Amino acid sequence: MPRPSTGTDVAVRGAHALGPEDARLTVETGKAGAASMAGHNLLLEVTKWSASLALDGEPALTVTADSRSMRVLEGTGGVKALDAGDKANIEQTIDDEVLKGGAIEFRSEAVEASGGRLRADGQLDLLGAQAPVSFELTLGDDGRLTGEAVIKQTDFGIKPYSALFGTLKVADEIRIAIDGRLPNDTGAR
């Protein structure tokens, strides 16, 4: 497996535990359908999650998220701005009708590193269905970690949420992103 450059190697040596105190884990959804102008592109934050990264360990990268902890940060587009009640209704719908409190876990046995770039190929278990997913990550010499993966809901047996007799729906592809900093300490918390 290729090793990171000298500066990055120091930052990733050992095992690192991450969570909401170190990084932000977000989910972005789009909109589709004939009435898509009425809907919103959503930015959601996962508020309860944990991750571990160890280039020399197995598994090399794991991420576990509490599906009931998603909070709407913003909704762009749409006919009107989202208020607090709209955001609460969206969160409830995600919990009751889409994710149903199910388990979310990503597991990669190897992370390829080259310079400050990391690629983690693994399996995402979403509500009991598994599919391959690749996370593309960038690790700065200062320990800043950013990256993303794009998944399709239908790959996991999830029918994208729809309203108005199917003329307004959430797009099948969603983007999962992380932005944070590796803790200065090594080892699990």
N, C-alpha and C positions, 0 to 999 in steps of 0.2 A: 504494500500500500504506500503511495507517495506520502511523504511527510511535509508539513507546512514549512514555510520559510522560517529563518531564525527568529525573527521578532514574533511571529505568530506561534511558533513552537512553544515558547515560554508561556504564552497565554492559555494554551490548551493542555499542557502537561498535567496529568493527574485526572481526577474525576471532579466534575462540576455539577452541583445541584442548582437548578433555577426554579423560580416561581414568580408570582405576581410582585414580590418585593424587589426583584431584579430586572424584570422585563415585562413588556406588555404583549399579550397574545390576543390578536384580533381576527375577526371573520368579516369579510366584505361580501355582500350579496348584490346582485343586479336585478333588473326587472325585465320581463318579456311579455309578449302577448299584445293583442290589438289595443288594449286599454292601458298599456304600460306607462303612458304619459301621466296617469293618475297615481301611479305607485311611486315608491321611494327606493333608491339605492341605500342599503343599510350598512353602517359600520357598527359592529358588535364587539364588545370586549368580554373575554372569558376571565372571570374574576377569581376562580378557584382552579388551579392547575399546578402541575409539577413536571419537571423535566430533569433528566440527567444526561450528561455528555462525557464520554470517556473514549478517546480515540483508540486506546489500547485495550479496552474492555469489551465484554460481551454482556448485554447488548451495548452497542456503542452510543446509541441515542434512544431514549424513551421519552415520550410525552403522554401524560394522562390528564384528561380534562373532565371537570364536572359539567355535564351538559345542562344542568339546572342553573348554572352560574352566569349565563350570558346576559349581558346588559346592553341595551341600545345606547350607543354614544351619539349617533346622529343619523338622520335620514335626509338625503339630498334628492332634489327633483320633486316630483309629485305636485298635486294641485294645491296643497297647503302644507305649511310647516308642521312637523310633529310636535305635539305638546306632551306633557308628562303622562297624561292618560293614554295617548296613542302608544307611547313607548312601553308602558306597562302592559297594554293589550298585546303588542307584538311579542314581548317577552313571554307572556302567558301562552300565546299561540305556539311559539317555538317549543315551549315546555310540554304543553298538552297534546299538540297535534303533529309536530315534526320530530323532535328528538325524544319525546316521551320519557325523559329522565334516564335514557340509556347510556351505556358505557362508551367512552371515547378513549382509544389508546393507539399511539403510534410506536412501532418498535423496529429499530434498524440494527442489524448485526454488525455492520461495518459503515464507517464514514470515510470517504475518500477526501484527502486534503491536498491542496496544491496552492501554495502561497497563502493568501488570506481567504481562499474560497473552500468551502466544505460542501460535499454532496452526500446526503443520507438517503439511500434507497431502502425502503422497508415496506411494512404492511400497516395499513391503518385499519383498525377494527372500529367500526362505527355502527352501533346498535346491533352488534352480533354479526354483521356482514364485513368481510375483509376484502381489500383490494390493494394493489401496489400503489405506493405514493413516493414521490421524490421531493425532498426538501433541499432547496438551493440556499446556502447560507454564506454570509460574508462575516469574517472575524477580523476586526481591526487590531493593530498592535496595542491599542489601549484597552482591549478586552470587549469592545462593543460588538455585539452579535445581532445581525439583522438577517432576515430571510423570509422565504415564502414557499408555499406549495399551492397548486390549483387542483381542486378535485371536482368531480361531477357527483351530484347527489344520487343520480340514478345508478351509478356504479355500486352503490351501497343499498340499493332497493328502496331508496327514499324518493317518493313522488314529490317534485317541487311544489310548495304551497301555492294554491291558486284561489282566486276570488272572482266575483262578478261572472259566474258561469264559465270560468276558465279563460276569460279574456284578459285578466291581469294575473300574472304569476311571477314567482321568484325564478330567476334564471337558473338553469341546471348547474352551471359552473359557479363555484364560490372560491374565494381566495383566503387562505389562512396565512397570517404574517406574524412574525415575532420581531421585536425591537427591544433590546436591552443591553445589559452588560454582564459579563461573567463575574461572579463574585471573586474577590481577591483570595479567598481561602480555597483549598482543595478538599475534596472528600464530600461525602454525603452529609446532609443536614439531619 
